[in-house]
Amino acid sequence: METTKMSSRGQVVIPQDVREEVCVGEGTVFAVMAGKDMIMLKKMETPSKESLIKDLKRLAREGRNRIEEKGLKERDLHEFARRVRHR
């Protein structure tokens, strides 16, 4: 366990050993949670460009599969979008 002290500006230094243990560096984004006498930082993972592209391709594939299962055509989707916009 390490200790640290808050500055007059509310800043806290995370000790180097702890930063290395959880692989965080400058620019790391954290979610901050509090409860009674505890403050917890949770490292927020930023997905890579490759991961985002992979996920978008998977979602597009799933969408196409659902459309095919329902027997819909692309023109049906355009008509549906037009009707929804004009409500």
Phi, psi and omega in degrees: 000140179246162174236157179210170182229143179276139178279174178295341179265008178083013181268142179233134177270129174272121184304146185304317180302320180291316178301317180293321182298321182257008176055059176239150179214190180303133179091353178298136181261137181236145165271139182244124180236148181226150176200127183044253183250032184226140172237130182238136175253132177241120180295130179263125180277133175259119182293148178285162177302317180298319179295318179296316179298317179300315180295319179295320178296319179297316179297320179296318179298316179297320178297314178300318180298317180295320179298315180296319179300325181274356179073024181273155176246164181302321180296329177297321180292321178297318180295317179299314180299320180297317180294319181295319181294333184262017178284000000 
